[in-house]
Amino acid sequence: MDIKLDKALNNNLTARDVKYQGYNINRHPKNIKNAAFTANCVNNNCNKIHVIKDPKIVKQDMETSYRNLDHPSKTSVPSKNSKMALTIFHQNIRGLHNKIEELLNCWSNEIPHLLCFTDHHLRDYEIMNSFIEGYILGTKYCRKNCKHGGVTIFVHEMLTYLNTDLAKFCNEHDFEVCAVKLQISSSKIIVLCVYIPPSGNVEYFSTSLEQILNQLHTNSTNIIICGDININYLDDTNNKRQLDDLLASYGLYSIVDFPTRSKNCSSTAIDNIFIDKFKNQNYTINPLLNGLSDHDAQILILDKLKIKNSREHHYTKRLINEITISDFKLNFSYVSWDEIFTKDSVDAIFNCFLNTYLKIFYHSFPFKKCHPIQFKKAWITTGIKISRQHRRYLYLLCRGIKNPKFSSYYETYCKILALVIKTAKKLHYNKLITNSNNRVKTMWNIVKTETQKIRKDEISPMNVDENVVEDHQTIANIFNTYFTTVTDKIGTNKLANINVSSDEVYPLNYLYQVFTSQFPSIKLTPVTSQEIREIIKSLKWKNSHGYDEISMKISTISSPFIVSPLTYICNRMLSTAIFST
């Protein structure tokens, strides 16, 4: 099997052009529109033709909506308004690596707010470096000793969440779980993502799940459980009845009544979602056949829980260019600084200087709104889009054909398509860097795009004593209180642990014991304007700044106008031994 990726990418060829072990499935886009199509499965000894049902019916199967049967009059097929309803996506992904790009292209109507993955196959360091555009890694559990497994939840960046640590309940062989807490309007929601391996101990799972629910459940909490529990809900088994009885005691019931895994002409419902039907009376559950795993995905839409519009990704910065810098210099040329030389207090002098400086700075350099540089996915060519569509149809064929050779062909097709996408992306980024005038900046922009490092001006919420604090002033007060009292707490802890008097452990006593003689007086000589000028000149020409937004670059530009007042302020501080607060 010989594939020339460069030629395929340049000519918009697709992975469907590959012939493997005698198969040649001709899938031109026009053929998709035909009333029926056939998959020719050729063996060495005989030829068998499997006729697959109408593609329109296949498409309907892929978009089937399983509605709330308890409240049919209140449930409808998802509309544009349901995009703002809380949407949860779950899938046993069977390895998240190299599937993120295709995952982002499988949404049709609903963009999920939570992505719950089971069996992601990633280690801690791997999942920490896995980035999904528009989402934040909310919580995860990764195996340390065994291969595969693992659960994780990615949260949409518009949502505020808290991570709930449930690692103590996890056992790599029997039960894996992670959870996040959400606050939507007045509703407290806890979403759990669980995974039971095929050989897992169901009794251990039930005991651990009961302990978790005892810990998290309250009358005001809306708990949602999704995951691969490896209990087939299409059959009436003892394990199913025991799990139903346990969850029913907490008001949770299964809502998945369709197959979630089909292989070798057999179907099971081992992936499930459990909700409180009383608190979530208006919901819709949809299967999603994206072909990324042999497990189908499930999308839960809770129409009662509305999410506000996502915040626009932008940041503000000062407009600094040749024109604004010239205006900055011109404004400074009219300042006399007479008020500074007439004041007595060091604080008053410095505040007068800073206020004058900032007034001119803010006037000369207004804010402008900037949007982060985002590279369009130009590597997704027409050929790749066709191949993705074809792969989904091959996946449907595999579900209905019990033929190992055809399954092997499908797996090879998926590997080739993944390699084509990876190579196309690499060639695209190489082209951007090669044609760039500032390659270092372009490289950093690519890194920021791939790692989702988007500049944000807003202050992130804080978790303080299991409560989410979003008010900026409250966050500032919390930091101030901590840093002003932390030394007292440290000193108190030391005194409590040392069986000596407080005078002996007081830090200044050590200095008094070492230095018995009086310190010589320090003579401070006044500074000159030339010294101040040289100090400012020695500063690096950088755009980084502190709370006042004045960078080293701007300070250097303004040095001819501020040397005189700065010299006076410094000498005033030295002569009075009082420094500005």
C-alpha positions as CSV (number, residue, x, y, z in Angstrom):
1,M,0.0,0.0,0.0
2,D,1.7,3.2,-1.2
3,I,0.2,6.6,-0.5
4,K,1.8,9.8,-1.6
5,L,0.3,12.3,0.9
6,D,1.8,15.5,-0.7
7,K,0.2,14.6,-4.1
8,A,-3.1,13.7,-2.4
9,L,-3.2,17.0,-0.5
10,N,-2.2,19.2,-3.4
11,N,-4.7,17.6,-5.7
12,N,-7.5,17.4,-3.1
13,L,-7.5,13.6,-3.3
14,T,-9.3,11.7,-0.6
15,A,-8.6,8.6,1.4
16,R,-11.4,6.9,-0.5
17,D,-9.0,6.6,-3.5
18,V,-7.0,4.0,-1.6
19,K,-7.4,0.3,-2.6
20,Y,-6.8,-2.2,0.1
21,Q,-6.6,-6.0,-0.3
22,G,-8.7,-6.1,-3.4
23,Y,-11.4,-3.7,-2.2
24,N,-12.4,-0.8,-4.4
25,I,-15.5,1.0,-2.9
26,N,-16.3,3.7,-5.5
27,R,-17.8,6.5,-3.4
28,H,-18.0,9.6,-5.5
29,P,-20.2,12.3,-3.8
30,K,-22.8,11.9,-6.5
31,N,-23.2,8.3,-5.7
32,I,-24.3,9.3,-2.2
33,K,-27.5,10.8,-3.6
34,N,-28.5,7.6,-5.3
35,A,-31.6,5.7,-4.1
36,A,-29.5,2.8,-3.0
37,F,-25.9,1.8,-3.0
38,T,-24.0,-1.5,-2.6
39,A,-20.9,-2.5,-0.8
40,N,-18.9,-5.2,-2.7
41,C,-17.2,-7.5,-0.3
42,V,-14.8,-9.6,-2.3
43,N,-13.2,-12.7,-0.9
44,N,-10.6,-14.9,-2.6
45,N,-13.1,-17.8,-3.0
46,C,-16.4,-16.0,-3.6
47,N,-18.0,-12.7,-4.2
48,K,-20.8,-11.5,-1.9
49,I,-22.8,-8.4,-2.5
50,H,-24.5,-6.8,0.5
51,V,-27.2,-4.3,-0.4
52,I,-27.5,-1.5,2.2
53,K,-30.6,0.4,2.8
54,D,-31.3,3.8,1.2
55,P,-28.8,6.5,2.3
56,K,-31.7,8.8,3.2
57,I,-32.9,6.3,5.7
58,V,-29.3,5.9,7.0
59,K,-29.1,9.7,7.4
60,Q,-32.4,9.6,9.3
61,D,-31.0,6.9,11.6
62,M,-28.0,9.2,12.3
63,E,-30.2,12.1,13.3
64,T,-33.0,10.2,15.2
65,S,-34.2,12.2,18.2
66,Y,-35.3,10.1,21.2
67,R,-37.7,12.3,23.1
68,N,-39.0,12.5,26.6
69,L,-41.7,9.9,26.6
70,D,-42.9,10.9,30.1
71,H,-43.8,14.4,28.9
72,P,-44.2,14.2,25.1
73,S,-46.3,17.3,24.8
74,K,-43.5,19.4,26.2
75,T,-40.7,18.0,24.1
76,S,-39.8,18.9,20.6
77,V,-37.0,18.3,18.1
78,P,-34.1,20.7,18.9
79,S,-34.5,24.1,17.4
80,K,-32.4,27.1,17.2
81,N,-33.5,28.1,20.7
82,S,-32.3,24.8,22.1
83,K,-28.7,25.7,21.3
84,M,-28.8,27.8,24.4
85,A,-30.2,24.9,26.5
86,L,-27.6,23.0,28.6
87,T,-26.2,20.3,26.2
88,I,-24.1,17.4,27.4
89,F,-22.2,15.1,25.1
90,H,-21.0,11.7,26.2
91,Q,-19.1,9.0,24.3
92,N,-16.8,6.1,25.0
93,I,-14.2,7.5,22.6
94,R,-11.8,4.5,22.7
95,G,-8.8,6.8,22.6
96,L,-9.1,10.5,22.4
97,H,-5.7,11.0,20.8
98,N,-5.8,12.2,17.2
99,K,-9.6,12.3,17.2
100,I,-10.1,15.9,18.4
101,E,-10.0,17.5,14.9
102,E,-12.7,15.2,13.6
103,L,-14.7,15.5,16.8
104,L,-15.1,19.3,16.4
105,N,-16.7,18.7,13.0
106,C,-19.3,16.3,14.0
107,W,-21.7,18.8,15.7
108,S,-24.8,19.5,13.6
109,N,-27.4,21.6,15.5
110,E,-26.2,21.6,19.1
111,I,-22.8,22.7,20.3
112,P,-22.4,20.8,23.6
113,H,-21.5,22.7,26.8
114,L,-20.0,19.6,28.4
115,L,-17.9,16.9,26.7
116,C,-17.8,13.7,28.7
117,F,-15.4,11.1,27.5
118,T,-14.9,7.6,28.9
119,D,-12.0,5.3,28.0
120,H,-9.8,8.1,26.7
121,H,-6.6,6.1,26.9
122,L,-4.5,9.0,28.0
123,R,-2.0,9.5,30.8
124,D,-2.0,12.6,33.1
125,Y,0.7,14.5,31.1
126,E,-1.0,13.6,27.8
127,I,-4.5,14.8,28.7
128,M,-3.1,18.0,30.3
129,N,-1.6,18.8,26.8
130,S,-4.8,17.9,25.0
131,F,-6.7,21.0,23.9
132,I,-10.2,21.2,22.4
133,E,-11.1,24.6,20.8
134,G,-13.6,26.5,23.0
135,Y,-13.3,24.1,25.9
136,I,-11.4,23.9,29.2
137,L,-10.3,20.6,30.8
138,G,-12.6,20.6,33.8
139,T,-11.7,17.3,35.5
140,K,-10.1,14.0,34.7
141,Y,-9.0,10.6,36.0
142,C,-6.2,8.8,34.3
143,R,-4.8,5.3,35.0
144,K,-1.3,5.1,36.4
145,N,-0.6,1.4,36.1
146,C,-2.9,-0.2,33.6
147,K,-3.4,0.8,29.9
148,H,-6.4,2.5,28.4
149,G,-9.4,3.5,30.5
150,G,-9.8,6.9,32.1
151,V,-12.6,9.5,32.3
152,T,-12.7,13.2,31.7
153,I,-15.0,16.2,31.3
154,F,-14.3,19.2,29.1
155,V,-16.3,22.3,30.0
156,H,-17.2,25.1,27.6
157,E,-15.3,28.2,28.3
158,M,-18.5,30.3,28.8
159,L,-19.4,28.2,31.9
160,T,-18.2,28.6,35.5
161,Y,-17.5,25.3,37.2
162,L,-15.9,23.6,40.2
163,N,-13.9,20.4,40.1
164,T,-15.1,17.8,42.6
165,D,-12.3,15.4,43.7
166,L,-13.6,11.8,43.6
167,A,-10.2,10.1,43.0
168,K,-10.4,8.2,46.3
169,F,-13.4,6.2,44.9
170,C,-11.5,5.2,41.7
171,N,-10.1,1.7,41.1
172,E,-8.4,1.1,37.7
173,H,-9.9,-2.4,37.5
174,D,-13.4,-1.8,38.6
175,F,-14.6,1.8,38.6
176,E,-13.5,5.2,37.4
177,V,-15.3,8.5,38.0
178,C,-14.9,12.3,37.8
179,A,-17.3,15.2,38.3
180,V,-17.8,18.9,37.9
181,K,-20.2,21.3,39.6
182,L,-22.1,24.0,37.7
183,Q,-24.1,27.0,38.8
184,I,-26.7,27.9,36.1
185,S,-29.1,30.6,37.3
186,S,-30.4,29.3,40.6
187,S,-29.7,25.6,39.7
188,K,-26.8,23.6,41.2
189,I,-25.8,20.9,38.8
190,I,-23.3,18.1,39.3
191,V,-22.3,16.0,36.3
192,L,-20.6,12.7,36.9
193,C,-18.8,10.8,34.2
194,V,-18.3,7.1,35.1
195,Y,-16.7,4.1,33.5
196,I,-16.8,0.4,34.4
197,P,-14.4,-1.8,32.6
198,P,-15.9,-4.9,30.9
199,S,-14.2,-7.0,33.7
200,G,-15.1,-4.6,36.5
201,N,-16.6,-5.6,39.8
202,V,-20.3,-4.5,39.7
203,E,-20.6,-4.8,43.4
204,Y,-17.6,-2.4,44.0
205,F,-19.1,0.0,41.5
206,S,-22.5,0.0,43.2
207,T,-20.9,0.5,46.7
208,S,-18.7,3.4,45.5
209,L,-21.5,5.0,43.5
210,E,-23.8,4.9,46.6
211,Q,-21.1,6.6,48.7
212,I,-20.6,9.3,46.1
213,L,-24.3,10.0,45.9
214,N,-24.6,10.1,49.7
215,Q,-21.8,12.7,49.6
216,L,-23.2,14.9,46.8
217,H,-27.0,14.5,46.9
218,T,-29.2,17.2,48.3
219,N,-32.7,18.3,47.6
220,S,-31.5,21.4,45.7
221,T,-28.8,19.6,43.7
222,N,-29.5,18.3,40.2
223,I,-27.3,15.3,39.6
224,I,-26.6,13.9,36.1
225,I,-24.7,10.7,35.6
226,C,-23.4,9.7,32.2
227,G,-20.9,7.0,31.1
228,D,-20.1,3.5,30.0
229,I,-21.4,1.2,32.7
230,N,-21.1,-2.0,30.7
231,I,-24.6,-3.1,31.8
232,N,-26.8,-3.7,28.8
233,Y,-30.1,-1.8,29.3
234,L,-31.7,-3.6,26.4
235,D,-31.8,-6.8,28.5
236,D,-33.6,-7.3,31.8
237,T,-30.7,-8.5,33.9
238,N,-30.1,-8.7,37.7
239,N,-27.3,-6.1,37.5
240,K,-29.6,-3.7,35.6
241,R,-32.4,-4.1,38.2
242,Q,-30.0,-3.6,41.1
243,L,-28.6,-0.4,39.6
244,D,-32.1,0.9,38.8
245,D,-33.1,0.3,42.5
246,L,-30.0,2.1,43.8
247,L,-30.4,5.2,41.5
248,A,-34.2,5.3,42.0
249,S,-33.6,5.9,45.7
250,Y,-31.9,9.2,44.7
251,G,-34.5,10.1,42.0
252,L,-32.3,9.1,39.1
253,Y,-33.6,7.1,36.1
254,S,-32.1,5.9,32.8
255,I,-33.2,7.8,29.7
256,V,-31.2,5.9,27.0
257,D,-33.4,3.2,25.4
258,F,-31.6,2.9,22.1
259,P,-28.5,0.9,21.1
260,T,-25.2,2.6,21.8
261,R,-22.8,0.0,20.5
262,S,-23.3,-2.2,17.4
263,K,-20.8,-4.7,16.3
264,N,-21.0,-7.9,14.3
265,C,-24.7,-7.5,13.8
266,S,-25.4,-7.3,17.6
267,S,-26.5,-4.2,19.5
268,T,-26.2,-3.3,23.1
269,A,-27.0,-0.2,25.3
270,I,-24.0,-0.2,27.7
271,D,-23.6,3.6,27.6
272,N,-26.3,5.4,29.5
273,I,-27.3,8.7,31.0
274,F,-29.3,9.0,34.3
275,I,-31.2,12.1,35.3
276,D,-33.8,13.3,37.8
277,K,-36.9,13.4,35.6
278,F,-38.8,15.5,38.1
279,K,-36.2,18.3,38.0
280,N,-35.6,17.9,34.2
281,Q,-39.0,17.4,32.8
282,N,-38.2,18.9,29.4
283,Y,-35.3,17.0,27.9
284,T,-34.2,15.5,24.6
285,I,-31.7,12.6,24.2
286,N,-30.1,12.1,20.8
287,P,-27.7,9.4,19.5
288,L,-24.8,10.7,17.4
289,L,-23.0,8.3,15.0
290,N,-19.7,10.0,14.3
291,G,-17.7,6.9,13.6
292,L,-14.9,7.9,16.0
293,S,-15.5,4.7,18.1
294,D,-17.5,1.5,18.1
295,H,-19.6,3.2,20.7
296,D,-22.2,5.8,19.5
297,A,-22.3,9.2,21.3
298,Q,-25.3,10.5,23.2
299,I,-26.3,14.1,23.4
300,L,-28.6,15.3,26.2
301,I,-30.4,18.6,25.9
302,L,-32.0,20.1,29.0
303,D,-34.3,22.8,27.7
304,K,-35.2,24.1,31.2
305,L,-31.6,25.0,31.9
306,K,-30.7,28.0,29.7
307,I,-27.1,29.2,29.1
308,K,-26.4,32.8,28.4
309,N,-24.7,33.8,25.2
310,S,-21.0,33.2,25.1
311,R,-18.8,36.1,25.7
312,E,-17.0,37.4,22.7
313,H,-13.3,36.6,22.6
314,H,-11.6,40.0,22.6
315,Y,-9.2,42.0,24.7
316,T,-8.4,45.7,25.0
317,K,-5.0,47.4,24.7
318,R,-3.7,50.9,24.4
319,L,-3.4,52.3,20.9
320,I,0.3,53.1,20.6
321,N,1.7,54.1,17.3
322,E,3.7,57.0,15.8
323,I,0.6,59.3,15.8
324,T,-0.4,58.7,19.4
325,I,3.3,58.9,20.6
326,S,3.6,62.3,18.9
327,D,0.4,63.4,20.6
328,F,1.8,62.1,23.9
329,K,5.0,64.2,23.5
330,L,3.1,67.3,22.5
331,N,0.8,67.1,25.6
332,F,3.8,66.6,27.9
333,S,5.5,69.7,26.4
334,Y,2.8,71.9,27.8
335,V,3.2,70.6,31.4
336,S,5.0,73.0,33.8
337,W,5.1,70.9,37.0
338,D,4.8,74.0,39.1
339,E,2.3,72.3,41.4
340,I,4.8,69.6,42.4
341,F,7.5,72.1,43.6
342,T,5.0,73.9,45.8
343,K,3.8,70.9,47.9
344,D,5.5,69.7,51.1
345,S,4.3,66.1,51.7
346,V,6.2,63.4,49.8
347,D,2.9,61.6,49.2
348,A,1.2,64.7,47.8
349,I,4.2,65.4,45.5
350,F,4.3,61.9,44.1
351,N,0.5,61.6,43.7
352,C,0.4,64.9,41.9
353,F,3.2,63.7,39.5
354,L,1.5,60.3,38.9
355,N,-1.9,61.9,38.3
356,T,-0.6,64.3,35.8
357,Y,1.4,61.6,34.0
358,L,-1.6,59.2,33.9
359,K,-4.0,61.9,32.7
360,I,-1.8,62.5,29.7
361,F,-1.1,58.8,29.1
362,Y,-4.8,57.8,29.1
363,H,-5.7,60.8,26.9
364,S,-3.0,60.1,24.3
365,F,-3.3,56.3,24.2
366,P,-7.0,55.3,24.2
367,F,-8.2,51.7,24.4
368,K,-8.8,49.7,21.3
369,K,-10.6,46.4,21.0
370,C,-8.5,43.5,19.7
371,H,-9.4,40.0,18.7
372,P,-6.9,37.1,19.2
373,I,-5.3,35.9,16.0
374,Q,-7.0,32.6,15.0
375,F,-5.8,30.5,12.1
376,K,-8.6,29.2,10.0
377,K,-8.4,25.5,9.4
378,A,-7.2,25.9,5.9
379,W,-5.7,22.4,6.0
380,I,-9.2,21.0,5.9
381,T,-9.4,20.7,2.1
382,T,-12.4,19.6,0.1
383,G,-10.9,16.2,-0.3
384,I,-10.5,15.7,3.4
385,K,-14.2,16.8,4.0
386,I,-15.3,14.2,1.4
387,S,-13.2,11.5,3.1
388,R,-14.7,12.3,6.4
389,Q,-18.2,12.0,5.1
390,H,-17.2,8.7,3.4
391,R,-15.7,7.4,6.6
392,R,-19.0,7.9,8.4
393,Y,-20.8,5.9,5.8
394,L,-18.2,3.2,6.0
395,Y,-18.8,3.1,9.7
396,L,-22.5,2.5,9.1
397,L,-21.7,-0.3,6.6
398,C,-19.4,-2.0,9.2
399,R,-22.3,-2.0,11.7
400,G,-24.4,-4.0,9.3
401,I,-21.8,-6.3,7.8
402,K,-20.3,-9.2,9.7
403,N,-17.1,-9.5,7.7
404,P,-13.6,-9.3,9.3
405,K,-12.0,-8.3,6.0
406,F,-14.3,-5.3,5.5
407,S,-13.8,-4.3,9.2
408,S,-10.0,-4.4,8.6
409,Y,-10.5,-2.2,5.5
410,Y,-12.4,0.3,7.5
411,E,-9.8,0.5,10.2
412,T,-7.1,1.0,7.6
413,Y,-9.1,3.7,6.0
414,C,-9.4,5.6,9.3
415,K,-5.7,5.4,9.9
416,I,-4.9,6.7,6.5
417,L,-7.4,9.6,6.9
418,A,-5.9,10.5,10.3
419,L,-2.4,10.5,8.7
420,V,-3.7,12.7,5.8
421,I,-5.2,15.3,8.2
422,K,-2.0,15.3,10.4
423,T,0.2,15.8,7.4
424,A,-2.0,18.5,5.9
425,K,-2.0,20.4,9.1
426,K,1.8,20.2,9.3
427,L,2.3,21.4,5.8
428,H,-0.1,24.3,6.4
429,Y,1.8,25.5,9.5
430,N,5.1,25.1,7.7
431,K,3.9,27.3,4.9
432,L,2.7,30.0,7.4
433,I,6.1,30.0,9.1
434,T,8.1,30.0,5.8
435,N,6.1,32.9,4.3
436,S,6.1,35.0,7.5
437,N,8.1,38.2,7.9
438,N,8.3,37.6,11.6
439,R,8.7,33.8,12.0
440,V,9.1,33.9,15.8
441,K,5.8,35.8,16.3
442,T,4.0,33.5,13.8
443,M,5.3,30.4,15.7
444,W,4.1,31.8,19.0
445,N,0.7,32.6,17.5
446,I,0.5,29.0,16.3
447,V,1.4,27.7,19.7
448,K,-1.2,29.9,21.4
449,T,-3.8,28.7,18.9
450,E,-3.0,25.1,19.4
451,T,-2.9,25.4,23.2
452,Q,-6.0,27.6,23.5
453,K,-4.0,30.3,25.2
454,I,-6.4,33.2,24.5
455,R,-5.7,36.5,26.2
456,K,-8.5,37.5,28.5
457,D,-8.9,40.7,30.4
458,E,-11.5,39.4,32.8
459,I,-10.5,38.0,36.2
460,S,-11.2,34.3,36.5
461,P,-13.6,33.2,39.3
462,M,-12.0,31.7,42.4
463,N,-13.0,28.7,44.5
464,V,-13.1,29.9,48.1
465,D,-14.4,27.4,50.7
466,E,-16.3,25.5,48.0
467,N,-18.0,28.7,46.8
468,V,-17.4,30.4,43.5
469,V,-16.4,34.1,43.9
470,E,-16.7,36.2,40.8
471,D,-16.8,39.8,42.2
472,H,-13.5,41.5,41.5
473,Q,-13.5,43.6,44.6
474,T,-14.3,40.6,46.8
475,I,-11.4,38.6,45.2
476,A,-9.0,41.5,45.8
477,N,-10.1,41.7,49.5
478,I,-9.5,38.0,49.9
479,F,-6.0,38.3,48.6
480,N,-5.3,41.4,50.8
481,T,-6.6,39.7,53.9
482,Y,-4.6,36.6,53.3
483,F,-1.2,38.3,52.7
484,T,-1.7,40.7,55.6
485,T,-2.4,38.0,58.1
486,V,-0.3,35.1,56.8
487,T,2.8,36.1,58.8
488,D,0.8,36.4,62.0
489,K,-0.5,32.9,61.5
490,I,3.0,31.5,60.8
491,G,4.4,33.2,63.9
492,T,1.5,31.9,66.0
493,N,2.1,28.4,64.7
494,K,5.8,28.6,65.6
495,L,5.1,29.9,69.1
496,A,2.7,27.1,69.6
497,N,5.3,24.4,68.6
498,I,8.3,25.8,70.5
499,N,8.4,25.5,74.3
500,V,10.2,28.8,75.0
501,S,9.1,32.3,75.8
502,S,7.9,34.6,73.1
503,D,10.9,37.0,73.6
504,E,13.4,34.3,72.7
505,V,11.8,33.4,69.4
506,Y,11.0,37.0,68.3
507,P,13.0,37.5,65.1
508,L,14.5,40.9,66.0
509,N,16.1,39.4,69.1
510,Y,18.5,37.4,66.9
511,L,19.6,40.7,65.4
512,Y,20.1,42.3,68.8
513,Q,22.2,39.4,70.0
514,V,24.5,39.5,66.9
515,F,24.9,43.3,66.5
516,T,25.6,44.7,70.0
517,S,27.2,48.0,68.8
518,Q,25.2,50.9,67.2
519,F,25.0,51.0,63.5
520,P,26.8,53.9,61.8
521,S,24.7,56.5,60.2
522,I,24.0,56.4,56.5
523,K,24.8,59.5,54.5
524,L,22.6,59.9,51.4
525,T,23.9,62.2,48.7
526,P,21.3,63.9,46.4
527,V,20.8,62.6,43.0
528,T,21.3,64.6,39.8
529,S,19.2,64.9,36.7
530,Q,21.9,63.2,34.7
531,E,21.8,60.1,37.0
532,I,18.0,59.9,36.6
533,R,18.4,60.3,32.8
534,E,21.0,57.5,32.6
535,I,18.9,55.2,34.7
536,I,15.8,55.6,32.5
537,K,18.0,55.2,29.4
538,S,19.4,51.9,30.7
539,L,16.0,50.4,31.0
540,K,15.1,47.8,28.4
541,W,12.8,48.9,25.6
542,K,9.9,46.6,26.5
543,N,6.1,46.8,26.4
544,S,5.6,45.0,29.7
545,H,4.1,47.1,32.4
546,G,2.6,47.2,35.9
547,Y,-0.7,48.2,37.3
548,D,-0.4,51.7,35.9
549,E,0.0,50.4,32.3
550,I,3.1,52.5,31.8
551,S,5.7,50.4,30.0
552,M,9.5,50.9,29.9
553,K,9.1,52.0,26.3
554,I,6.8,54.8,27.2
555,S,8.9,55.8,30.2
556,T,11.9,56.1,28.0
557,I,10.0,58.2,25.4
558,S,8.8,60.6,28.1
559,S,12.1,60.9,29.9
560,P,13.0,64.4,28.6
561,F,9.8,65.7,30.2
562,I,9.9,63.9,33.5
563,V,13.6,64.0,34.5
564,S,13.2,67.3,36.5
565,P,10.2,66.3,38.6
566,L,11.6,62.8,39.2
567,T,14.9,64.3,40.5
568,Y,13.0,66.6,42.8
569,I,10.9,63.7,44.2
570,C,13.9,61.4,44.8
571,N,15.8,64.1,46.6
572,R,12.8,65.0,48.7
573,M,12.5,61.4,49.8
574,L,16.2,61.2,50.7
575,S,16.2,64.4,52.6
576,T,13.1,63.6,54.7
577,A,13.7,59.9,54.9
578,I,10.1,59.4,54.0
579,F,9.2,57.3,50.9
580,S,5.9,57.6,49.2
581,T,3.2,55.1,50.1
